[in-house]
Amino acid sequence: MKKILVVEDSSFFGRMLKNKLTAETGAKVRWVTTMAEALTLVRDDASEYVAAIVNFNLPDAPRGEIVGELVACNIPVIVFTSVVNKEVREQIWAEKVVDYVLKEGVQSLDYLVALLRRLERNPQTEVLVVDDSALPREAIAALLRVHRYKVFEAADGRQALQIMAEHPQIKLVITDFHMPNMDGFELTQTLRKQWSKDDMAIIGISARGDNVMAARFLKCGANDFMVKQAFLTEEFYCRVSQNIENLENIAAIREAAVTDFLTGLPNRRHLFERGVRVWQQAVTAGTPLACAVFDIDHFKQINDKFGHDAGDLAIQHVAKILQESLPAEAVVARMGGEEFCALLPQGRESAVECCEAIRQNLELASTDILGSDSAIRMTVSIGLTAETDTSLEAMINCADALLYQAKDSGRNRLVC
């Protein structure tokens, strides 16, 4: 289990932090009140701590000495303090901390929790820094590594494009303008031909801090712009986090748009978006493809007898069996109501064998109703075709017609 270290001599704030972080993050929170206790705690297992939240003024470390000690242990440090003047702020950032948070109320705790969640996700987030000047490039890369981002570096636009080709999952590119071979404008325009603003963010940087430079970067496709010598460290982190979070929010919206809320399966929209490509590939390559439509028998009776919550359980149970039983390459979706559809990269005989096993499994299984001695027993009818037909929609309609034949023939059977 991940651990969070809290070093706070105030019993009020220490208890509040421990309770909040335990409830919100699920981490094991270790709370101590002095620097000596903290260093003893992390001496043998520093790598297990995802972060340390420390008070800047402690009884045995009144000038923030604990910050440097924990940073030296390679633990991300967040300073949680009541007062931060200019001198203290400069000292904090010089120690390469993740951030500082003022003790200002509930909002401060919410910001702290969001920051910890960001730190936990950052190791899976890849960032590319592009600058022909080694000193500023390495300085920016070092700032990103404090926040645990996975960082790549490139000395010019051409090298950047090569790295992007090798690591297309990079989510943020920070690029200078003045570079040999390819400047920042051209690099931004080239990247935008393959990666949209919804898929990857670009932040332009330059020593020239005029509005024209910023506008030109934005017109070329950048999401943001900063002046190299002018930005504060905390401004830099805020801009980077905001751009990454915008991408994550867009990805979450996209995922929600193609996911069935009740079962977690892809929905009808996803089936047709992805299924068309699967169908076209099978037709072009001449590879086998089967389409199966599943429908829970007498579903209305389940709802009428046990209630709609039990009906939801029945749908979730069938979805789970389909996920566990269908081939990993299959495209499976909830079409709506009690109906599911699957595209299987198999010939007719293999697909029939697979789907018949699912039918038998569901016939023999039952689903317990929470808080009740009753259990739901159910069966499914299945229509299956291995004829790719003239379109994906025609193939699904054919399987659906066969499903109705299974229903008319007595249910709990497969017709193909």
N, C-alpha and C positions, 0 to 999 in steps of 0.2 A: 504494500500500500504506500502511496506517495505520502511524504511528510512535509509539513510546514513548520518552521521554527518561529516562535514569537518571543521577542526579548523586550519585556516591558515591566518596569518597576512599579507602575501604578496598578493596584489590584483591580480598580474599576475598568480601566482600558484593557488590561490583560485578560480579565474574565470575558469582557464583551467581545474582544477579538477571537478568543478561543471558541466561544459559543457560535459566533457568526460564521467563522471559517469552517468549523466542523459541520455545521448545518448546510452551508452553501456549496462547499467544495468536495465533501466526502473524504477529505484528507485526514491523516492523523496529525493533530496539532500538538506540538510540544511547547509549553509555555514556561520560560524561566525569567528571572528578574535581574540577573547580572551578566556582565560580559564573561566572567570566569565560568559560570554555569554553562553558558552558551558554548564556549570553546571546548569545554569538557564533553559536552553532549555531541558535538560534531566531529570530534577528533578522529574517530574511527569509521564514521559512516556519512561523511559530508555529501557524498554523491547521491544519497537517498533523499536529500532535501530539495524540493522544487523551488523553494524560495525562503528567505528569512525576512521577517517584518520586525524592524528594530526601532526602539526609541533612540533619538539622537543623544539625549542626555541621560546617562545611567549613573548610579552611585560609584561604580568603579571604572567608568568611562565617560566623564563629563563633557568631553570635547569630541564626541563621535568616534573615538578610537575603535569601537566595535565594528564600524563599517568596513574599514580597511582589512581588519582581521578576517571577517567573513568573506569578503571579496577574494582575499588570498586563498581561501578554501574552495574557490570556484562555486560559491553559492550565490545565486541572484539575490540582491539585497534591495528591499524597499524600506525607505525611512518613513516612519510614522511619528510625526512630531507636532507639537503645539505651535511653535514659532519658528519661522525660517526668515532670517534677514539675508541681505545680499552676501555677506561674508560666509554664512553657513551654507547658503545655496551653492556658492562657487565651490566650497569644500566638498559638498555632497556630490556634485557632478564630476569633480576632479577624481573622486574615488571610483567612478564608473559604476554607479548604482543604476538599478532599473528605473526608479522614479522616487519621488517623495510625495507623501500624502499628508495633508494637514488634518489635525483632529478637529473637524468642524461639524460633525453630526452624522446622521444616517447616510447622507449622500457620500461622505468620505468612505464609509464602509462599503457601500455599493460599488464605488469606483475601485476600491481595493480588490474586491472579489472579481470584478471584470478584468482587472489587470492580471490577477493570478490565472484566470482562465485563458487570457491571451498568451501568457508565458507558457502554459501547458500546450497550446496549439502551435506555437511558433517553431519548434524543431521540425515540424512537417511542412513549414512554409519556406519556399526557396526564393531568394532575392539575388538579383544580379546588379553589381555596381560597375559602371563603365566610366573610366577617366584615364586619359593618357598620363596624367600627373600622379605618380605613385603615392605621394604624401597625402593628398586629400582623399584619394581612393581608399587607402588603407585606414584612414581616420574614420571614414563613413562605414567601412566594413566592420571596424572594431566596435562602433556604436551599435550596429545591428547584431553583432554576436553577443553583446551584453544582454540583449533581449532574446537570445537563443534562436535567432533566425539561422537558417542554413544559407550561407553566403557564397556566391561566386564572384570572381573579379575578372574584368576584361580591360585591356589597355586601349582599345579602339573599337569602332563600330563593327568592323569585320570579325574581330575576335568575339565580340558580343553575339553576332549572328550565329557563329559556329557553336558557341556555348548554348544558345537557345535551341539550336537544332538537336543538340545532345540531351538537353534538359527542357523539353517543351512545357513541363508543368510549372516552370518558374512563374510566380504570381506578381512580382514587382521588379521593375527595372528602374534604376536611378542612374541617369546619364548626364554627363557633362556636354556642353555645346562644342567648345573648341577642341577638336581632336583630329589627328592625321587620318587620311584615307576616307573617312566618312564622319561627318559632324553629327551632333546630336539631333538636329532637325531631320536629316536624311535617315538616321537610324530609327527615329520614332516613326517616320512615315513607312519605312520598310517593315517594321514590326507590326504596324497596324494592318498591313495587308493580310496577315495570318492570325493575329490575336486582337480581338475587339476589346473595347473598354470594359465589357462585362466579364472578360476572361483574364485580363492582365492589366495592371496599372503601371503607368509610366510617370516618374517624377523627373522633370528637367532641372538641372542645376547649372549655374554659371557664375563666374567671378563678376560678370557684368550684370548689375542689378537693376536695369531699367525695365519699365513697363512694356516696352516694345519686345524685349527678349522673352518676357513671360507670355505675352500674347502670341508670339510666333510659335513657341513651344506648344501652347494649348491648341492653336489652329492646326498644328501638325499631328495632333492626336494625343498629346500628353494629358494626364489627369491633374497635374499640379506642377508648381515651380518654386524653387528656393534659390536664394543667393548664397553661394558657398561661405563667404566670410561673415555673413550677417545673421544666420539662423542660430537661435538658442538650441541647446541640446534637447530640452523638453519640447520645444516647438517641432524639432525634427521627429522625435518619437510620436508626437500627436499626429503629425501629418502621415507618417508611415502607417501607424495603427489605423487611422481613419480610412486610408485607401485600401488596406487589407480587409478591414471589416466591411467596407462597401462591397467588395468582391464576395465575401462570405455571405452577406445578406442576399445578394443577387443569386448566388448558388443555392441558398436555402429556399428562396422563392421558386426557382426553377424546379428544385427537387419536389417541393410541395405541389407544384402544378402537375406533376406526372406520377404522384404517389397516392395510393388509396389510403385515407386516414385510418380506417378501421383495421385493415390487415397489414399495412406496411408494404403490400405488393405494389408493383407498377399498376397504373390505371389504364383505362381504355385509350386515352390520348397517347400514352407512352407506347402501348401495343402497336398503334398505327404508325407512330413516328419511327420507332425502331424496327417494327415488323416489316415495313415496306422495304427497308434496306436488306433485311434478312431474306425476304422473299425474292428480291431482285438478284441477290447474290446466288441464291439456289437456282433460279431460272437460268442465269447467265452461265454458271459453272456446270449446270446439269447435275447438281448434288441433291440427295433426297431431302425432302421437307414434309413434315406432317403437321396438320392443324387439328387440335382437339378442343372441343367445347364441353365443359362440365357444368352440371346444374344440380343443386341439392333437391332431392325428391321431397314433395309434400312440405315445403318450407313454411308455408302459411300455417300448417298444423303445428309446427314447432313454435311459431310465434304465439298462436292462439292458446296452446296448452301451457307453455312455460314462460311466456312473456318475451318482449322484444330484446331484453338483455340476453336472454338465453339464445335468441336468434342470432345476435351478434357473436356469441360464443361459438355457435355452429359454423358461421362464416369464417371466423378466425381459425377454427380447427381444420376446416378444409384447406384454407390457405397455407397453414403450417405443413399439412401432409403433402400438398403440391410442391412446396419449396424443398422439402426433404427428399421427395421421391423422383422428381423430374431431373433430367440431366442438367449439369451446370450450365451448358450452352443454351438451354431452352429459354425462350422468352415467354414468361407467364404473367398474366394480368387478371385483375378482377374487372369484369366488364360492366358490373352493376348488379345490384340486388344479390341474388344467390348464384349468379353465373360467372364462370371463369373461362379463360381461353389460354391455350398454350401452343406455341410453335416449337416443334421438336426437330432438330437436325438429324432425323432418322428415316429409314424406309418404313413401309407400311407394317411389316411384321414386327419389327422392333418397337415401333410406336404403340401398336396394339398390345404387345406384351407389357410394356411399361404402364400404360393407362389401365389395363385390366388389373394389374397388381395394385394400383391406387384404388380402384373400385372395391376390390376385395378387402383391402386394408381398412377403408372407411366403413364397410359393411360390418366388420368384426369389432371395430373400435367403438368407444363411447366417450362422451365428454361430461365431466362432473359439473354440476351447477353450484357455484359458491354459495354456502349458507343453506344448502338444501340436500336432502338425501337422494334426490332424483338425479338421473343422468340422461343425457340426450343420446339416443341412437339414431343414426341417419344413414341414408344411402345416396348415391349419385347416379345420374344417367349421363352417358357420354356419347357424343357424336364425333367421329374421327374421319378425316380424309387425308390421303397422301397425293391427291391430284392438285398440282400447283395452279391450274386453271389460268384465267386471263389476268387476274389481279389478286392482291392479298384479300381485298374485301369479298371478292367472289369465292375465294377459298374458305373464308370464315363463314360466309352464308351457306356454303355447301355443308360444312361441319355442323352448323346450326340446324339445318334441315334434317340431317341424320340424327341429331339430338332429339328432335321432336318425334322421329320414328321410334327412338328408344323409349320415350315417354309413352307413346301410344301403344307400344308393345308390352307395357307392364312396368316400366321403370327399373332401376337398379340393374342396368345392363349397358353394354357398349355396342353401338351399331356403326359399321364402317362400310 
